[in-house]
Amino acid sequence: MKYSKDLKICVAGLGLIGGSMCMALRRAGYSPAGWNRSKEPLEYALNNGIICSAAQDFTEYDAVFVALPPKASANFINTRAFKDGAVVADICGVKGYLESEVCSKPHNFYYVGTHPMAGKEVSTVHNACADLFDRASMVITSSKGTNEDAKQLIKQLTRDMGFKCIVECSAEVHDKKIAYTSQLAHIVSNAYVKDGEIVSCLGFTGGSFQDMTRIAGVDEGVWAELYLLNEANLSERIGTLINNLAEIKSAVDGGSEEELRAVLRAGRERFLQSKERAQSGGITVTLLK
């Protein structure tokens, strides 16, 4: 099903992701409206052509993307009035919490959970760009109650925004995977830079150091909420990492090259095996042209 570019779209929350969604939608021929909790980002988005108008009444829109932190998103969705039959999608990095909060209440719109797998080390609408999603995946979560037409609309908008693929799964699967692929990576980077040896490293850093530290400076106000809303999954992944590090430390402390080689070989082989395996059950990946 194709949707007209006259579709009325609003993005609530004009940060890096929300602003980039607006720019990608404009590039695709849509005329998105925007809303923000504070005044300056909204004015910046208007003055720089990121949005076409400032949203006042959310019942005017056929589709609303909510680009706010999880608890703020749930509150926004559950306390605003929307158009009958509108599609409302959050873009949060945890999906189980949002799905539970939104779907436990009666509403006149169709909810779809999404998570754009893209970002930068910097935030705010001032760093938004139209091509942020051009090499990215969009995760779309659904349950038995998800409306198929609503999901198809989100898929079309995902395609139009330039994403390279769509990943479909349940909120439960999303939160388990994201604890490993995103949240744990940020935690490792944060822990790594707390080593006092980081002081005066000029001239000793290369690609490995840059890779390890790139995401260490993210906003703790944003990420702490995400971590705690995915506590069980993240705690399990941290525990596994601690055990794996302890195994390597034990081999290093033992001074046996043979033992250390065996531990490192096991990690290399596990990595190579992961690249060869097909996607696990409950996940559908669609490549977009």
N, C-alpha and C positions, 0 to 999 in steps of 0.2 A: 504494500500500500504506500502510495506517495502522498506527501502532505504539502500543502501550498506554502510558499514563502510568506504568505500573509498571516500565517499562524502567529497568534499573539503570545509572546514568550517573555517571561520575567526571570531575572536572576536576583535572588535575595542574598546579599552578602558579597560585597565588592572588594575581595582581597585578591591575592595572586590567582587562585583558581577561578573564582567567580568572574573576575575581570577578564581573564583569558578566555573563559567560555563566551562571554559577551563579544569579544573581539573575533573569535572563531565563528560565532553565529553571524556576525555582521559580514565577515568575509564570504560566508556561504549565501548571503542574500537576505537574511532575516533582519528584523528591526527590533532587537531586544530592549526591554525596559530594565531598569535596575533599581534596587533598594539597598540601603545600608543603615546600620544602627547609628553610625556617627556621620557627621555632615561632610567632612573634608573629602573622603574617598568618593562620595556621591558627586560632589561638585567637580572633582578631578575627572571622573568618568564622563560627566556631561561635557565639560569644557574640551576634552580631548577626543571626543567622538567614540568613546568606548561603548557607551549606551546611547540610545536614541531619545529616551525620556526617563523621567523619574517616576517610579510606580507609586500610586496613591491607594488605589482600590484593587486588591488582588482578585476580586471576582471578575475582572476584565480579561484575565489571561487563560489561554488554553493549556499552557504548560508553565510550571514554575519550578526552577531549580533552586534549592535551598543550600547555599554555600556558607554555612555557619558551623561552629563547633557542635559536637553531638547533642549536648543538653540544650543549647540554644536552638538547634534545629528542631528538636522534638517539641520544645515550647512554641516555637514559631508555627510549626505545622498544626499543632493541636489548639492554638488559640486564635488563628486567623480564619477569616471567611474566604472561601475559594469558590470559583465558578462550578456549577453542577457539572459533573463529568470531567472536570479538569484533571490533568496529570501532574502530580506533585512528586518530585524526586529530590532526595537529599544526596549529597556527595561525600558524606562522612567516611572516615577511615575505619569505623566500626559499624557493622550492619545489624547484628543481633539486637543491640540496645534500641536502635531506631525502629526496627521492625516491630519489636515488642511494644514500644511506647505508642507508636502511631496506630498499629493494627488492633490494639486492645480497645480502641474507642470508635464509636460510630462516626462516619463522615460521608460527605457527598462527593468526594473526589477519589481518584485512583492513585494509590501510592506505589512508587517503584524505587527500590534502593539502587544507588549507583556509587561507584568509587573510581574516579579517574586516576590511573596509575601514572601520574606525572607531577612534577614540581621543580622547585629550585631551592638553593640554599638560602635565598632571600624571599621575603614576603611582600605584601601590600600590592594594591592595584597599580602602583607606579612601576612595578616590574612585570606586569601582565604583558602577554604577547599572543598574537593570533595563531602562531604555529606551535604553541607549547604541547599540543596533543598529537602532532603529526606523526610521531614515532611511538605513541603510547597505546596502552590497552585501556579499555573501559570495562570494569567489572559491573555486571548487572545482576542483582540478586532478586530472587522471587520465592514465593511460597505458594501453597495451594490457593490462597485467596487473591493472588496477583492477577489483574486483568490483562489478558493477552493483547488486546488492542493498545492499551496503555504502554505495555512493554515494547510493542512494535514502533510506537511513536518515539520512544526514547532511543531505540535502535537507529531509527532514521536520523534523528538529531545527532546521535553519536557519529554516524557515518558522515554527516554534513560538516561536523566540526573537525574532521580530519583524522580521527583515531585510526590506528592501523589494524586493530582487532577488537572484538567483543568477547569477553569471557563471561559465561553464564553459570551461576551456581546458587546454592542456598546461602543465607546469611551465616549459618553455622560453619559451612566450609570456608567462606570468605574470611571469617574472623580467625579461624585456625591457621590458614595460609598466611594471612597478613601479619600475624604475630611473629612468624619466622622471616618472611621476605622483607618486611619493612620495620616493624617495631624493634625487633631484636637487633637489626643492623644499626639503628639509631642509638640504642643502648650501648652496644659494643663501642661505637665511635665515641660516645660520651665518656665511657670508662677509660678508654685508651688515652685520651688527652689529659686525664687527671694525673698521669705519671709525671713526676717532677722533672724527668729527663727532657720533657718537651721544651723547656726553657733553653734558649740559645742553640737552636738546631739549624740555624742558617748555614747552608752549604752541605748539609747532610741529608736533605730530603729529596725524594724522587717520587715516582708515580705511586709506589706502594703507600707512602706516607700521605700523599694527597687523597688517595682512595679511602684510607682509613679515617681521615679527619674531616672530609668534606661536609659531612652532615652533623658534626659535633656541636655546631653553634645554633641549632634550631631552637625555636621558642618553647621553653619548658611549660609555659602556660597552656599551650595547645597540646603538647604531647603527653603531659601528665594525665590529662583527662582521658585521652585515647588509651593509654596504658591501663589505667584502672578500670575502664569499661570493658577491657578484654583481659582481665586479670588472670583467669585460670589458664588460658592458652599461652599468654606471655610468660607466666611463672614457670610453666612446664618447659618452655623453650630455653629460658635462662638456666634452669636446673640442668638440662642436657648439655648446654654449653660449658657450664662450670665443671661437669664431670669430664667432658672431653679435654678441657684445658688442664685439669688435674692429671689426666692420663699422660699428656704431653710433658707436663712439668716433672712428673715422676720419672719419665724416660730420660729427660735432660739431667735431672739430679742424680740418676743412677750412673751416668757417664758411659752407658753402653751404646755404641754407635749402631749395633745390630738391632737393639730394642727400639731406639729412636727411629731408625729407618722403617721398621715394621709399623709403628704408630703412624708415621707420616704417609707411608704407602697406603694404609687403610683409608686415610682421608682422601688421598688422590683417587683411589679406585672408586670410592663412594661417589665422588664428584663426577667422574667419567660415566659411571652407571646412571646417574641421575639425568644426564644429557641424552641417554639412549632410550630411556623409558617413555612410554606413552603417558598422556595425562591420566590422572587417577579418576575413579568413578565419581559421578555427580558434577562434573565440570565439562562444559561445552565451549570450545574456542572456535570463533568464526573470524577468518582473515578478511579484511575489507580492502577493496581496490582503491 
